[in-house]
Amino acid sequence: MPVTVVKNAFRDEQEVRFFTLKTLFADDSFVDMRSIVIIGGDESRMGGTACGKEQMITPRGGYDQKYVY
């Protein structure tokens, strides 16, 4: 699963890094008290760029799949 970590959000020193859950679990040294950790779902993926920056994408399901378990 993809994971996004934002350190020092909205500050001059802001950093955004992308991991897999497995690699972050193996080495979490980037994460500290000033970090936001966003864990993607099963369908989340790393893909594309927006405004020249990488992004994690979690697609929304179609109406025919919504709430079908």
C-alpha positions as a printed Julia matrix, in Angstrom:
69×3 Matrix{Float64}:
   0.0    0.0     0.0
   1.26   3.48   -0.78
   1.99   5.88    2.06
   2.52   9.64    1.9
   4.37  11.42    4.7
   4.23  15.2     5.0
   6.72  16.75    7.4
   6.38  20.4     8.55
   3.13  20.93    6.62
   2.56  24.53    5.5
   5.97  25.61    6.77
   9.0   26.73    4.78
  10.71  23.39    5.53
   7.78  21.28    4.24
   8.81  17.91    2.8
   6.63  15.31    1.13
   7.88  11.75    0.63
   6.26   8.61   -0.67
   6.77   5.09    0.64
   5.18   1.69    0.57
   3.81   0.54    3.89
   6.46  -2.18    3.94
   9.41   0.19    3.41
   8.1    2.74    5.91
   7.61   0.01    8.5
  11.2   -1.18    7.92
  12.65   2.35    8.32
  10.47   5.03    9.9
  13.32   7.47   10.63
  11.73  10.18    8.43
   8.59  10.3    10.6
   8.57  12.49   13.69
   6.1   14.54   15.77
   5.78  17.13   12.98
   4.69  14.54   10.4
   1.34  13.63    8.9
   1.17  10.02    7.69
  -1.47   9.2     5.07
  -1.95   5.49    4.36
  -3.66   4.7     1.07
  -6.19   1.95    0.53
  -6.02  -1.21   -1.55
  -6.82   0.72   -4.75
  -4.5    3.66   -4.03
  -1.46   4.11   -6.22
   1.33   6.51   -6.94
   0.67   8.22  -10.19
   1.12  11.29  -12.22
   1.94  14.78  -11.18
  -0.1   17.85  -10.34
   1.56  21.25  -10.59
   4.88  19.47  -11.08
   4.55  17.44   -7.87
   4.03  13.71   -7.37
   0.76  12.54   -5.92
  -0.95   9.52   -4.41
  -4.29   8.72   -6.03
  -7.22   6.79   -4.58
  -9.87   6.39   -7.28
 -13.5    6.78   -6.36
 -15.68   3.79   -7.16
 -18.45   3.93   -9.71
 -22.03   4.2    -8.52
 -22.64   0.55   -9.33
 -19.84  -0.46   -6.93
 -20.58   1.97   -4.12
 -21.11   0.22   -0.81
 -21.01  -3.28   -2.31
 -19.06  -5.51    0.06
